[in-house]
Amino acid sequence: MSDLADRLTELEIKLGFAEDLIDSLNKTVFRQQEQIDLLQRQLTELHRRMREAEPDEARDPGEEVPPHY
């Protein structure tokens, strides 16, 4: 009977560690998702700003003066 109790105790200890690990991983995934959401919002904002900054007329790159002139 002692062997069975030892095995049960060992399983309970392993379960406790597994629960702690799962909790830690869940927190990590949550933080990463928050970062992804923030980066997506920033990328959307940058894309919007770029579209607003683009001129409406098409330019010919051959007509532009190079920066060293």
LUMROKE-530357 format. One record per residue (C-alpha): residue number from 1; residue in one letter; x, y, z; chain. Coordinates in Angstrom, 2 decimals. Example, Ala and Ser with C-alpha at 12.3 -4.5 7.8 and 13.67 -1.06 7.14 Angstrom:
BEGIN
<node resi="1" resn="a" x="12.30" y="-4.50" z="7.80" chain="A"/>
<node resi="2" resn="s" x="13.67" y="-1.06" z="7.14" chain="A"/>
***
This chain:
BEGIN
<node resi="1" resn="m" x="0.00" y="0.00" z="0.00" chain="A"/>
<node resi="2" resn="s" x="2.91" y="2.34" z="0.68" chain="A"/>
<node resi="3" resn="d" x="4.08" y="1.93" z="-2.91" chain="A"/>
<node resi="4" resn="l" x="0.67" y="3.05" z="-4.17" chain="A"/>
<node resi="5" resn="a" x="0.71" y="6.08" z="-1.85" chain="A"/>
<node resi="6" resn="d" x="4.21" y="7.01" z="-3.03" chain="A"/>
<node resi="7" resn="r" x="3.13" y="6.79" z="-6.66" chain="A"/>
<node resi="8" resn="l" x="0.06" y="8.91" z="-5.94" chain="A"/>
<node resi="9" resn="t" x="2.18" y="11.52" z="-4.17" chain="A"/>
<node resi="10" resn="e" x="4.63" y="11.58" z="-7.08" chain="A"/>
<node resi="11" resn="l" x="1.77" y="12.06" z="-9.55" chain="A"/>
<node resi="12" resn="e" x="0.32" y="14.89" z="-7.46" chain="A"/>
<node resi="13" resn="i" x="3.72" y="16.62" z="-7.41" chain="A"/>
<node resi="14" resn="k" x="4.08" y="16.23" z="-11.17" chain="A"/>
<node resi="15" resn="l" x="0.55" y="17.55" z="-11.67" chain="A"/>
<node resi="16" resn="g" x="1.37" y="20.62" z="-9.57" chain="A"/>
<node resi="17" resn="f" x="4.46" y="21.35" z="-11.66" chain="A"/>
<node resi="18" resn="a" x="2.48" y="20.81" z="-14.88" chain="A"/>
<node resi="19" resn="e" x="-0.20" y="23.25" z="-13.72" chain="A"/>
<node resi="20" resn="d" x="2.44" y="25.87" z="-12.89" chain="A"/>
<node resi="21" resn="l" x="4.05" y="25.39" z="-16.30" chain="A"/>
<node resi="22" resn="i" x="0.71" y="25.69" z="-18.10" chain="A"/>
<node resi="23" resn="d" x="-0.09" y="28.88" z="-16.18" chain="A"/>
<node resi="24" resn="s" x="3.30" y="30.34" z="-17.06" chain="A"/>
<node resi="25" resn="l" x="2.89" y="29.43" z="-20.74" chain="A"/>
<node resi="26" resn="n" x="-0.60" y="30.95" z="-20.81" chain="A"/>
<node resi="27" resn="k" x="0.76" y="34.22" z="-19.43" chain="A"/>
<node resi="28" resn="t" x="3.53" y="34.21" z="-22.04" chain="A"/>
<node resi="29" resn="v" x="1.09" y="33.59" z="-24.88" chain="A"/>
<node resi="30" resn="f" x="-1.17" y="36.36" z="-23.56" chain="A"/>
<node resi="31" resn="r" x="1.72" y="38.87" z="-23.47" chain="A"/>
<node resi="32" resn="q" x="2.84" y="37.87" z="-26.95" chain="A"/>
<node resi="33" resn="q" x="-0.69" y="38.33" z="-28.30" chain="A"/>
<node resi="34" resn="e" x="-0.82" y="41.80" z="-26.75" chain="A"/>
<node resi="35" resn="q" x="2.47" y="42.64" z="-28.50" chain="A"/>
<node resi="36" resn="i" x="1.17" y="41.27" z="-31.81" chain="A"/>
<node resi="37" resn="d" x="-2.00" y="43.34" z="-31.49" chain="A"/>
<node resi="38" resn="l" x="0.03" y="46.48" z="-30.77" chain="A"/>
<node resi="39" resn="l" x="2.34" y="45.85" z="-33.73" chain="A"/>
<node resi="40" resn="q" x="-0.64" y="45.30" z="-36.03" chain="A"/>
<node resi="41" resn="r" x="-2.18" y="48.59" z="-34.92" chain="A"/>
<node resi="42" resn="q" x="1.13" y="50.38" z="-35.48" chain="A"/>
<node resi="43" resn="l" x="1.55" y="48.81" z="-38.91" chain="A"/>
<node resi="44" resn="t" x="-1.98" y="49.83" z="-39.89" chain="A"/>
<node resi="45" resn="e" x="-1.28" y="53.40" z="-38.74" chain="A"/>
<node resi="46" resn="l" x="2.00" y="53.54" z="-40.68" chain="A"/>
<node resi="47" resn="h" x="0.26" y="52.20" z="-43.78" chain="A"/>
<node resi="48" resn="r" x="-2.44" y="54.87" z="-43.43" chain="A"/>
<node resi="49" resn="r" x="0.18" y="57.61" z="-43.05" chain="A"/>
<node resi="50" resn="m" x="2.11" y="56.39" z="-46.07" chain="A"/>
<node resi="51" resn="r" x="-1.03" y="56.46" z="-48.22" chain="A"/>
<node resi="52" resn="e" x="-1.79" y="60.00" z="-47.06" chain="A"/>
<node resi="53" resn="a" x="1.77" y="61.13" z="-47.82" chain="A"/>
<node resi="54" resn="e" x="1.83" y="59.72" z="-51.35" chain="A"/>
<node resi="55" resn="p" x="1.22" y="62.28" z="-54.07" chain="A"/>
<node resi="56" resn="d" x="-1.82" y="61.71" z="-56.26" chain="A"/>
<node resi="57" resn="e" x="0.08" y="62.16" z="-59.50" chain="A"/>
<node resi="58" resn="a" x="2.44" y="59.56" z="-60.87" chain="A"/>
<node resi="59" resn="r" x="6.04" y="60.76" z="-61.19" chain="A"/>
<node resi="60" resn="d" x="8.65" y="59.66" z="-63.65" chain="A"/>
<node resi="61" resn="p" x="11.83" y="58.66" z="-61.75" chain="A"/>
<node resi="62" resn="g" x="13.89" y="59.65" z="-64.82" chain="A"/>
<node resi="63" resn="e" x="12.83" y="63.28" z="-64.43" chain="A"/>
<node resi="64" resn="e" x="13.86" y="63.54" z="-60.78" chain="A"/>
<node resi="65" resn="v" x="17.20" y="65.09" z="-59.87" chain="A"/>
<node resi="66" resn="p" x="19.48" y="62.67" z="-58.01" chain="A"/>
<node resi="67" resn="p" x="20.25" y="63.68" z="-54.41" chain="A"/>
<node resi="68" resn="h" x="23.91" y="64.42" z="-55.13" chain="A"/>
<node resi="69" resn="y" x="23.06" y="67.35" z="-57.46" chain="A"/>
***
